[in-house]
Amino acid sequence: MAPVAVHVDSFEADFADQGEAGFHLAEQAVVAGTPYTLAFVDMRMPPGWDGVETITRLWQVDPDMEVVICTAFADHSWQDIVTTLAKRDKLLILRKPFDAIEVHQLASSLTHKWNLAQQARRRMNDLELLVVN
């Protein structure tokens, strides 16, 4: 049997050690027309914004961004987080400690999901233009 080629996704990544810094990176990316697909956000980032505040602000600048909350501690209940953030289809939780393969699988799946959503949006815009004209 012939060997099967395995496609391995690669990603470009930026890092911010505080929520506010991450927000500014996301804001700059949106202005540049190269929005981030995905953010991994820690719940605890003292002394600055916590994860919930950071995600709230990220979604203000880019509502399409997928987000993974990384946490080892439960400062907020999952119900409180979901109620506050209200975007259940764009939010996942990853408990620490986690394996690198978990991070890679989430990044791969959520990037694919984001790309499909962007394609669907473009097609809908194209259809609306056809209908209007």
BAGUPA-318099 format. One record per residue (C-alpha): residue in three letters; x, y, z. Coordinates in steps of 0.001 Angstrom, whole numbers, padded with zeros to 6 digits, always signed. Layout:
N
AlaXYZ...
END
This chain:
133
Met+000000+000000+000000Ala+001289+003474-000873Pro+001973+005865+002000Val-000755+008401+002636Ala+000248+012048+002657Val-000807+013794+005842His-001532+017512+005711Val-000347+019363+008792Asp-001755+022835+009312Ser+000615+025635+010126Phe-000365+028854+011802Glu+000962+032340+012274Ala+000742+033337+015914Asp+001111+036524+017898Phe+001421+036764+021652Ala+000208+039280+024198Asp+000800+038829+027908Gln-002155+041014+028897Gly-005715+041275+027619Glu-005446+044939+026726Ala-002335+044287+024636Gly-004129+041449+022840Phe-007085+043734+022192His-004808+046315+020580Leu-003246+043635+018354Ala-006723+042523+017251Glu-007811+046105+016664Gln-004755+046786+014474Ala-005354+043563+012529Val-008957+044523+011766Val-007916+048009+010626Ala-005261+046431+008379Gly-007879+044097+006853Thr-006183+040984+008248Pro-008340+040034+011235Tyr-007371+037246+013560Thr-009237+033999+013127Leu-008808+032776+016670Ala-007674+033899+020106Phe-006600+031716+023004Val-007389+033775+026106Asp-006322+032966+029652Met-008923+033713+032332Arg-006340+035141+034720Met-003959+037834+033536Pro-003132+039963+036568Pro-002897+042872+036979Gly-004984+043714+033895Trp-008218+042617+032327Asp-009440+039101+033044Gly-010460+036748+030269Val-014122+037761+030223Glu-013282+041459+029877Thr-010702+040696+027198Ile-013108+038570+025144Thr-015872+041177+025466Arg-013538+043799+024035Leu-012169+041480+021330Trp-015695+040812+020085Gln-016463+044546+020063Val-013719+045043+017489Asp-014178+041685+015696Pro-017433+039782+016327Asp-016367+036942+014000Met-013305+035939+016023Glu-013313+032428+017464Val-012177+032281+021096Val-010818+029544+023337Ile-010719+030271+027057Cys-007737+028627+028725Thr-008079+028203+032460Ala-007070+026098+035411Phe-009207+028069+037837Ala-012921+028736+037991Asp-013129+032439+038906His-016438+032567+037061Ser-018937+029760+036584Trp-019349+028515+033035Gln-022981+029705+033165Asp-021865+033217+034150Ile-019313+033267+031336Val-021817+032114+028721Thr-024448+034566+029973Thr-021991+037474+029964Leu-020422+036708+026610Ala-023578+035335+024929Lys-021745+033950+021846Arg-021822+030243+022530Asp-021048+029318+018926Lys-017744+031253+019005Leu-016522+030212+022441Leu-014833+027065+023752Ile-013082+026274+027018Leu-009793+024415+027367Arg-008814+023386+030871Lys-005185+023482+031940Pro-003040+021510+031868Phe-003561+020650+028224Asp-001543+018866+025574Ala-000132+020565+022502Ile-002226+018271+020293Glu-005405+019650+021882Val-004345+023185+021051His-003425+022206+017509Gln-006722+020391+016927Leu-008727+023336+018252Ala-006764+025788+016124Ser-007220+023643+013042Ser-010947+023043+013535Leu-011810+026598+014516Thr-009756+028081+011679His-011588+025817+009230Lys-014931+026860+010754Trp-013984+030566+010500Asn-012910+030162+006859Leu-016195+028464+005959Ala-018161+031253+007635Gln-016201+033875+005690Gln-016849+032018+002402Ala-020559+031822+003203Arg-020659+035554+003985Arg-018947+036402+000690Arg-021389+034194-001252Met-024374+035799+000480Asn-023022+039249-000389Asp-022570+038155-004014Leu-026153+036816-004122Glu-027513+040025-002610Leu-025707+042035-005293Leu-027276+039838-007990Val-030738+040284-006530Val-030379+044065-006160Asn-029066+044481-009698
END
